């Protein structure tokens, strides 16, 4: 007998009830049609009005779980932006190839 899925309510439209495993996909669709909501930095499925964000962050259950594991803040990307360099044919072709044509 299969377990019954946990259902959650969409933060954009209270009449939308979605299985918890599909809420991320549903949020992507709803956020296009409704006014923007603030997104919790600890769990992207937590959406609320901007005025409630600070209070939510202090009481967020995901934050509590991360803090218990030793993570103080959510991970942020720290990589520097770089400009890609094109790979030119002359860089990888043999210099003495008689059939070689240089187009770059």
Phi, psi and omega in degrees: 000125183285146178289145177284132182292146175284134182255142177234159180263136178293132179287342180277320182222110186298340179280350178274116175248126188228144172300141184304327181289345182249005186295324181297315179296319180296319180298323179299319179290316183289326183293341176284333186258347186237163178301150183295144175243158176287146181247129179298134179288349181259337181206112185294346177276352176273109179239140180202166175301150183303326181294336182265356186299313183299317179293322180295315182302322179292328184251008185298126179294329178292321177298318179298320179293320179291320179296322179295331179274354178104002178267121180275318183229158176293149181294140178241150177290132183238011182282145177277148178282137179232156177266127179290145178253131181291147175268117182267150182300323182294343180282336184236353179268151178294143183286334184256023179283118183292335180268007184282135174238131179265113179252354180234000000 
